[in-house]
Amino acid sequence: MKLLIRAGGVMRSGPERELVDDYIKRANGLTARCGFHSLSEQEIDVKKCKTRSDETRKILSGLTSSSKLIVLDERGKSVSSRQIATSIQHTQAEGLESFVFAIGAADGFEPSELPPGTTKWSFGQQTWPHKLVRVMAAEQMYRALSILAGSPYHRD
């Protein structure tokens, strides 16, 4: 199963880019050990999109019903790192092809464009800069894989 972070917008060089790349590299050091194909990031250029609906459709384009879609949204459910790990593990057991963290563009996702049954998670009620949400998504994927690989977890 593939693990994906799909994000609206393109992140240029800088400290956030370095952090995302570092967490993805670390995570990919654990994927095979946990029975996953890889973790990758897909940046979706939404500059030419005119509406939030257009952005949502473009970010989610190409995802199939064999993908577990997690939309990061400030109004979503707050979950723990252990819950993220468990969700990834259950998705793998279901035989789905991918587990996708989707990060919307600046104004988020258009709710009417989300597929039925889309899961919404939140990294808290605060408003986070887009770049930091990507860092947090990459870090949580890495942390979930660390948990699944049996690494000591300081919250246990």
N, C-alpha and C positions, 0 to 999 in steps of 0.2 A: 504494500500500500504506500502511496506517495503522501507526503505531508507538504502542504502548500500555504504560503502567505501570499494572497493576492491583494494588491493595494492600488487604489486610485492615485495616480501621480507618479512622477519620477523623482527619486531622491539623488541629488548630486553628491559630490564628495563632501566630507566633513565628519565630525565626531559621531553623529548619529549613524551615518553610512558605515563607518568603521565598526560600531557596536553591532549593527544588524549583521554585517558580514562575519564578525567574530562569533556571534551566537549561532549562526547557521553553520559555520565551520565546526564548531564544537558539537552541535547536534548531529551533524553528519558523521562524526566520529562514533556515534552511538546507534545510528539507525539500523545498520546490519545486525548488530548485537540484539536489537529489540524486534527484528523481523520486518523492518520497514525498508522501502526502496531508498528514499532520500527525503530531505527537507529542502525545498527551494522557494525562492521568492519570485513572484511575477509582478512586475510593475506595469500598470496599465495607464497609458497616456490618455488623459481625459480632457486635454486642453481644447479640443475641437467640439466637445459636447456642449450643447446649448442649455440643457436642463438637467436637473437632478435625476429625472427618469432616464435620460440618455446615458448619464454617467453610470447609473446602477446597471442598466442593461449591458453596457460595455464591460464593466468590471466583472460581471457574472457570466459573460458570454463564454461559451465553450465548456461550461461545467455540465456534467451529466447527472442523471438521477442516481448514478453510482458514486456520487460524491457526498460526503457529509459536510454540509455548509454551515459554518459558524460565522455569523455576522457580528462584528464588534460594533456595539451601539451603546451610547451612554444610558439608554433606557433598558438595556438588557439585564439579564440575571448576573449577579456577581458570583463568580465561582472561584474555588480554591485551586491551587496548583495540583493537588491530589485529584480533584474532580476533573480537571483537564486531562490528566494522565489516564484516568479511568475511562473517560469518554473516547479518547484516542484508542485505547485498548478494545473497547466495545465495538468501535467502528471497524477495527481490524478483524475482530471475530465475526462481524456481520458479512465480511467478504467484500466490502466496498473498495473501490479503486483509489479513493483519495479522501483526505481529511483537510478541509480548507478553512483557514482563518481569512475572512474577507474584511478589508478595511476600506471604507468609502472615501470619497473625495472630501473636500472641505466641509460640505454641508451634509455629509452622511448619505444614507441610502433612501430612496423613495420607497416607502413601505408597500405601495400597491404593485411594485415591480419585483418584489421578493417572491421566490417560489413558495408554494404552500409548505408548511412544516419547517420553515427556516428557523434555526435556533439563534437566539440573540443573547450574546454575553456582553458583559461590561467589565472594564478595568476600574470601576468605581464611578461615583457620581460626578467627579471632577471633570472639567473639560481639559483634555490633554492635547498638546501639539501633535499634529499628524505624524511627524517624524518620531516622536517618543512612543506613540502607539505602536509603530512598527518595531521599535527596539523592544518594547514590552512583549509583543507577540512572538518575536524571535526568541527572547529570553524564556518565555513560558513554554514554548515548544522544546527548547533545550532542557528546561527543568523537568518537564513531563517525561521526556526520554530518559533523563537521569533517574527519575523515580522508577520508571518501568525497567531500567537496567539493573535496579537493585542498589544503586548508590545510596549511601547514608543520606537521609533527609532530615535536616535540623528541626523540622516541625513535628517529627514523630517522637 
